Amino acid sequence: MIHSDLIRRLPASMKLAAALAVVLLVTAACGGGSSSGGGDTAGAAGLEGKTVNFVGYGKDNPWGAYFNGVFVPKLESQGVKVVDLTTMDPGTAVTNFNQAISNKPDLIVAALLDTSSTVVPIKKAKQAGIPVLVFDGRPDPSVDADVMQVLSDSEALGTAAAQNLVEGLKAQGRNSGNLIAITGTKSGFAAQDRMKGFDAELAKTPEYKVVDIQDGNWDPTLSGKIATQLFAKYGCSGIQGAYGMADYQALPIVAAAKQAGCPVGGKTGLVVTGSNCFKVGIDAIKAGTLYGTATEDPGTIAEQTADYVIRYFNQQNPPAKELVKEERVTAENVAQFAEQCSKA
């Protein structure tokens, strides 16, 4: 620092400059300079004024609706502006992703309905210097390192579904059986990874085989129509087990089976499993019409995804990837997960 005696010996014309130098040095030492403002903004008040463009699942999807209802308010309560660009149409999602890039937000948070078609937008976002956080299903391997991720353990969910069906069929004394699966959007890795886990687990018991797989696009109405067509095609005797990739897809399968005159549950009826646990699924397990489900409830992953965004903006350096722990649910442990799975 400049000593006070030296300042007194300076000509008057230089005293002001010396005093200013002292002020600047003190200010810099205390961190009050404008160059450190960005770091402070990303600290305790790091979320205030930040903008997130949310290219998530549309609210017409029940899982998406609940996720959005948790995720968006949690960020907005912290001062984040969330721009809603949600949809359940893969083509529109790409358009919305490109719109998000044009908006130049602080962060894009996206669910990838179609992993292949979102490769180019992800690359564009990287070139534009806009960070991207993907949730639920993983991105294409070619851009895996270009995004942050909070992922459902989709393979574990598929494994749980296969275990539910095999366990349920064996409990009925069936040594073999034909299975159907109505999936979420097949072009997304969330659905593909679940089928990977499902198929790998079923490979251990080849006497239970999948005879038909259809894309239900995470849509309960479409899933019900598909199920009706499958029961018309195979008849009650041609299908012993069914996997609806979400509870809200599994329950339409139950309804379609009953409409076709097929018994459901019990000692001889169709064994059905869901996933993405919902209150309707928990109630159906208690009633005996749904053999089981798995977690991956929208509230839990919404909380974790919002928490990730908060940590990111507060410069807490969250890991590049986080995995949400999933659990298998049947009548044996339904009470343990009833509260967690009954928020939607």
C-alpha positions as a printed NumPy array, in Angstrom:
array([[  0.   ,   0.   ,   0.   ],
       [  1.1  ,   3.676,  -0.398],
       [  2.435,   5.097,   2.882],
       [  0.728,   8.28 ,   4.218],
       [  4.039,  10.177,   4.68 ],
       [  4.872,   9.66 ,   1.049],
       [  1.488,  11.022,   0.009],
       [  2.084,  14.225,   2.091],
       [  5.39 ,  14.849,   0.244],
       [  3.758,  14.534,  -3.178],
       [  2.808,  17.641,  -5.182],
       [ -0.851,  18.582,  -4.806],
       [ -1.559,  17.585,  -8.384],
       [ -0.504,  13.999,  -7.616],
       [ -2.197,  13.574,  -4.255],
       [ -5.64 ,  12.903,  -5.773],
       [ -4.266,  10.201,  -8.081],
       [ -2.457,   8.529,  -5.188],
       [ -5.594,   8.589,  -3.05 ],
       [ -7.593,   7.032,  -5.866],
       [ -4.979,   4.308,  -6.19 ],
       [ -5.405,   3.476,  -2.52 ],
       [ -9.196,   3.233,  -2.927],
       [ -8.878,   0.939,  -5.944],
       [ -6.394,  -1.345,  -4.176],
       [ -8.604,  -1.635,  -1.096],
       [-11.703,  -2.291,  -3.233],
       [ -9.954,  -5.012,  -5.206],
       [ -8.66 ,  -6.661,  -2.033],
       [-12.207,  -6.801,  -0.624],
       [-13.569,  -8.371,  -3.792],
       [-15.728,  -5.381,  -4.613],
       [-14.541,  -4.941,  -8.176],
       [-16.91 ,  -5.531, -11.055],
       [-14.817,  -8.451, -12.319],
       [-15.947, -10.604,  -9.394],
       [-19.627,  -9.794,  -9.773],
       [-20.405, -12.909, -11.808],
       [-19.087, -15.18 ,  -9.099],
       [-21.142, -13.415,  -6.444],
       [-24.253, -13.634,  -8.612],
       [-23.783, -17.373,  -8.923],
       [-23.424, -17.686,  -5.135],
       [-26.172, -17.141,  -2.585],
       [-28.231, -15.118,  -5.063],
       [-27.158, -17.241,  -8.011],
       [-30.655, -18.101,  -9.195],
       [-32.204, -14.656,  -9.115],
       [-32.768, -13.472, -12.679],
       [-31.546, -16.691, -14.316],
       [-33.534, -18.004, -17.292],
       [-34.255, -21.668, -17.975],
       [-35.878, -22.8  , -21.228],
       [-37.788, -25.97 , -20.351],
       [-38.141, -28.388, -23.286],
       [-39.804, -31.066, -21.177],
       [-42.747, -33.445, -21.439],
       [-46.123, -31.872, -22.153],
       [-48.741, -31.445, -19.441],
       [-51.187, -33.652, -21.369],
       [-48.977, -36.547, -20.244],
       [-49.781, -37.409, -16.586],
       [-46.14 , -38.086, -15.648],
       [-45.041, -34.868, -17.327],
       [-47.84 , -32.868, -15.76 ],
       [-46.801, -33.809, -12.242],
       [-43.086, -33.404, -12.965],
       [-43.727, -29.912, -14.34 ],
       [-45.898, -29.032, -11.355],
       [-42.995, -29.761,  -9.006],
       [-40.001, -28.687, -11.101],
       [-41.186, -25.291, -12.359],
       [-42.533, -23.834,  -9.075],
       [-39.404, -24.928,  -7.178],
       [-37.175, -22.963,  -9.562],
       [-39.524, -19.993,  -9.82 ],
       [-39.592, -19.714,  -6.021],
       [-35.818, -19.17 ,  -6.218],
       [-36.14 , -16.329,  -8.709],
       [-35.577, -18.329, -11.902],
       [-37.617, -17.48 , -14.985],
       [-38.803, -20.708, -16.631],
       [-39.903, -20.552, -20.277],
       [-42.374, -23.369, -21.027],
       [-41.509, -25.169, -24.286],
       [-42.981, -28.548, -23.305],
       [-44.641, -31.018, -25.681],
       [-45.241, -34.732, -26.222],
       [-44.658, -34.517, -29.978],
       [-41.048, -35.45 , -30.929],
       [-41.036, -33.163, -33.986],
       [-42.334, -30.199, -32.022],
       [-39.752, -30.911, -29.33 ],
       [-36.952, -30.387, -31.869],
       [-38.53 , -27.12 , -33.007],
       [-38.864, -26.016, -29.386],
       [-35.244, -26.952, -28.655],
       [-34.091, -24.771, -31.55 ],
       [-36.308, -21.972, -30.271],
       [-34.68 , -22.328, -26.867],
       [-31.242, -21.882, -28.45 ],
       [-32.471, -18.706, -30.174],
       [-33.731, -17.419, -26.82 ],
       [-30.171, -17.667, -25.404],
       [-31.162, -18.706, -21.865],
       [-28.752, -19.442, -19.028],
       [-29.72 , -23.136, -19.234],
       [-31.832, -25.477, -21.349],
       [-33.488, -28.343, -19.476],
       [-34.746, -31.041, -21.843],
       [-36.457, -34.418, -21.976],
       [-35.445, -36.231, -25.154],
       [-38.507, -37.763, -26.776],
       [-36.419, -38.704, -29.816],
       [-32.724, -39.053, -29.05 ],
       [-31.597, -39.1  , -32.692],
       [-33.39 , -35.924, -33.745],
       [-32.079, -33.971, -30.762],
       [-28.4  , -34.606, -31.574],
       [-28.16 , -31.567, -33.874],
       [-29.897, -29.143, -31.449],
       [-27.613, -30.301, -28.635],
       [-24.566, -29.638, -30.821],
       [-25.969, -26.208, -31.764],
       [-26.469, -25.356, -28.104],
       [-22.88 , -26.299, -27.351],
       [-21.62 , -24.128, -30.222],
       [-23.723, -21.26 , -28.9  ],
       [-22.263, -21.699, -25.414],
       [-25.629, -22.61 , -23.869],
       [-25.453, -25.409, -21.27 ],
       [-27.993, -28.252, -21.517],
       [-29.339, -30.473, -18.75 ],
       [-31.093, -33.658, -19.898],
       [-33.44 , -35.466, -17.504],
       [-35.118, -38.89 , -17.413],
       [-33.721, -40.587, -20.569],
       [-30.095, -40.381, -21.672],
       [-28.913, -38.615, -24.865],
       [-27.386, -40.14 , -27.981],
       [-23.828, -41.389, -27.259],
       [-22.42 , -38.924, -29.802],
       [-23.428, -35.997, -27.56 ],
       [-23.227, -37.736, -24.185],
       [-20.322, -35.56 , -23.066],
       [-22.017, -32.358, -24.264],
       [-24.832, -32.329, -21.699],
       [-25.402, -32.655, -17.977],
       [-27.768, -35.469, -16.965],
       [-30.221, -36.451, -14.214],
       [-31.407, -39.871, -15.308],
       [-33.951, -42.449, -14.27 ],
       [-32.397, -45.9  , -13.942],
       [-34.367, -47.164, -16.921],
       [-32.684, -50.55 , -17.181],
       [-33.529, -51.215, -13.539],
       [-37.151, -50.319, -14.266],
       [-37.275, -52.802, -17.15 ],
       [-35.659, -55.467, -15.001],
       [-38.267, -54.915, -12.296],
       [-41.104, -55.248, -14.828],
       [-39.78 , -58.6  , -16.077],
       [-39.343, -59.832, -12.507],
       [-42.914, -58.841, -11.699],
       [-44.326, -60.77 , -14.663],
       [-42.265, -63.908, -14.108],
       [-42.962, -63.897, -10.381],
       [-46.681, -63.372, -10.982],
       [-46.926, -66.12 , -13.596],
       [-44.967, -68.6  , -11.475],
       [-47.267, -67.815,  -8.531],
       [-50.142, -68.949, -10.746],
       [-48.292, -72.164, -11.481],
       [-47.604, -71.255, -15.103],
       [-44.418, -72.763, -16.483],
       [-44.665, -70.739, -19.699],
       [-46.509, -67.749, -21.036],
       [-46.909, -65.231, -23.841],
       [-46.263, -61.601, -22.997],
       [-47.038, -58.272, -24.64 ],
       [-45.381, -54.922, -24.015],
       [-46.745, -51.448, -24.693],
       [-43.84 , -49.036, -24.424],
       [-43.203, -45.349, -24.096],
       [-41.888, -43.508, -27.149],
       [-39.639, -46.116, -28.803],
       [-37.323, -43.539, -30.353],
       [-36.298, -42.349, -26.886],
       [-33.612, -44.063, -24.843],
       [-35.865, -44.067, -21.77 ],
       [-38.07 , -46.673, -23.479],
       [-35.191, -48.438, -25.22 ],
       [-33.208, -48.867, -22.018],
       [-36.221, -50.247, -20.181],
       [-36.708, -52.83 , -22.897],
       [-33.009, -53.649, -22.672],
       [-33.364, -54.414, -18.967],
       [-36.677, -56.187, -19.557],
       [-35.302, -58.426, -22.308],
       [-32.109, -59.228, -20.407],
       [-34.071, -60.349, -17.366],
       [-36.53 , -62.415, -19.411],
       [-33.624, -64.142, -21.145],
       [-33.064, -65.946, -17.84 ],
       [-36.494, -67.589, -18.238],
       [-37.003, -68.179, -21.997],
       [-40.219, -70.099, -21.329],
       [-41.852, -66.699, -20.912],
       [-41.637, -64.929, -24.26 ],
       [-42.713, -61.586, -25.662],
       [-45.017, -62.067, -28.659],
       [-45.769, -58.404, -29.411],
       [-44.229, -55.002, -28.63 ],
       [-46.061, -51.799, -29.543],
       [-45.162, -48.124, -29.179],
       [-47.654, -46.425, -26.874],
       [-45.812, -43.062, -26.952],
       [-46.395, -42.596, -23.195],
       [-50.066, -42.057, -24.072],
       [-52.777, -43.781, -21.978],
       [-55.473, -43.421, -24.638],
       [-53.246, -44.827, -27.382],
       [-52.122, -47.61 , -25.048],
       [-55.741, -48.618, -24.474],
       [-56.442, -48.74 , -28.202],
       [-53.341, -50.853, -28.807],
       [-54.267, -53.234, -26.001],
       [-57.776, -53.667, -27.415],
       [-56.282, -54.573, -30.794],
       [-53.841, -57.045, -29.238],
       [-56.547, -58.885, -27.295],
       [-58.605, -59.048, -30.473],
       [-55.582, -60.472, -32.293],
       [-54.394, -63.038, -29.739],
       [-57.479, -63.68 , -27.645],
       [-57.494, -64.205, -23.894],
       [-55.699, -67.539, -24.179],
       [-52.913, -66.043, -26.292],
       [-51.688, -63.528, -23.708],
       [-50.747, -64.412, -20.151],
       [-48.779, -61.333, -19.135],
       [-48.524, -57.662, -20.114],
       [-46.108, -54.814, -19.476],
       [-47.379, -51.248, -19.652],
       [-44.285, -49.075, -19.421],
       [-46.048, -46.613, -17.14 ],
       [-48.852, -47.298, -14.674],
       [-51.108, -45.103, -16.774],
       [-50.342, -47.415, -19.708],
       [-50.759, -50.603, -17.67 ],
       [-54.224, -49.711, -16.39 ],
       [-55.661, -49.284, -19.922],
       [-54.332, -52.797, -20.638],
       [-56.308, -54.052, -17.629],
       [-59.417, -52.242, -18.88 ],
       [-59.003, -53.618, -22.415],
       [-58.572, -57.148, -21.077],
       [-61.741, -56.91 , -19.016],
       [-63.625, -55.478, -21.976],
       [-62.471, -58.445, -24.05 ],
       [-63.796, -60.808, -21.386],
       [-60.351, -61.831, -20.145],
       [-59.87 , -62.448, -16.406],
       [-57.263, -60.25 , -14.743],
       [-55.137, -61.119, -11.728],
       [-55.954, -63.804,  -9.225],
       [-54.982, -67.438,  -9.709],
       [-55.679, -67.664, -13.437],
       [-56.046, -64.16 , -14.854],
       [-53.776, -61.917, -16.903],
       [-50.677, -60.767, -15.002],
       [-50.016, -57.047, -15.623],
       [-47.161, -54.861, -14.457],
       [-46.577, -51.155, -14.768],
       [-43.769, -48.736, -13.954],
       [-43.55 , -44.965, -13.284],
       [-45.646, -45.549, -10.181],
       [-48.837, -43.543,  -9.793],
       [-51.661, -43.565,  -7.254],
       [-53.848, -45.484,  -9.703],
       [-51.133, -48.115,  -9.925],
       [-50.789, -48.397,  -6.151],
       [-54.574, -48.705,  -5.815],
       [-54.64 , -51.372,  -8.532],
       [-51.918, -53.392,  -6.775],
       [-53.933, -53.247,  -3.558],
       [-57.028, -54.333,  -5.51 ],
       [-55.154, -57.216,  -7.139],
       [-55.596, -56.138, -10.767],
       [-51.991, -54.93 , -11.175],
       [-49.307, -57.342, -10.027],
       [-46.619, -54.712,  -9.574],
       [-44.888, -51.546, -10.683],
       [-41.615, -49.724,  -9.982],
       [-40.787, -46.283,  -8.696],
       [-39.519, -43.545, -11.061],
       [-42.31 , -41.369,  -9.757],
       [-42.289, -37.895, -11.316],
       [-42.077, -36.059,  -8.017],
       [-38.797, -37.629,  -6.925],
       [-36.955, -36.985, -10.189],
       [-38.476, -33.49 , -10.468],
       [-37.098, -32.604,  -7.041],
       [-33.681, -34.02 ,  -7.913],
       [-33.592, -32.241, -11.284],
       [-34.591, -28.894,  -9.771],
       [-32.008, -29.401,  -7.022],
       [-29.384, -30.076,  -9.697],
       [-30.238, -26.78 , -11.425],
       [-29.975, -24.92 ,  -8.118],
       [-26.579, -26.469,  -7.38 ],
       [-25.404, -25.684, -10.904],
       [-26.362, -22.009, -10.737],
       [-24.82 , -21.744,  -7.277],
       [-21.538, -23.068,  -8.711],
       [-21.559, -26.138,  -6.475],
       [-20.243, -28.253,  -9.367],
       [-22.748, -31.119,  -9.437],
       [-21.489, -34.288, -11.185],
       [-21.962, -34.498, -14.933],
       [-24.411, -37.387, -14.423],
       [-26.742, -38.318, -11.603],
       [-28.836, -41.488, -11.465],
       [-32.125, -41.719,  -9.583],
       [-32.4  , -44.914,  -7.518],
       [-35.395, -47.075,  -8.473],
       [-37.261, -49.795,  -6.566],
       [-39.531, -52.696,  -7.536],
       [-43.028, -52.552,  -6.039],
       [-45.47 , -55.442,  -5.512],
       [-48.208, -56.293,  -3.024],
       [-45.466, -57.437,  -0.637],
       [-43.998, -53.941,  -0.184],
       [-46.666, -51.635,  -1.583],
       [-47.223, -49.975,   1.795],
       [-43.566, -48.875,   1.838],
       [-43.92 , -46.944,  -1.426],
       [-47.602, -45.934,  -1.285],
       [-46.936, -42.356,  -0.187],
       [-44.075, -41.75 ,  -2.632],
       [-46.083, -43.202,  -5.495],
       [-49.411, -41.514,  -4.748],
       [-48.469, -37.903,  -5.491],
       [-49.72 , -38.189,  -9.088]])
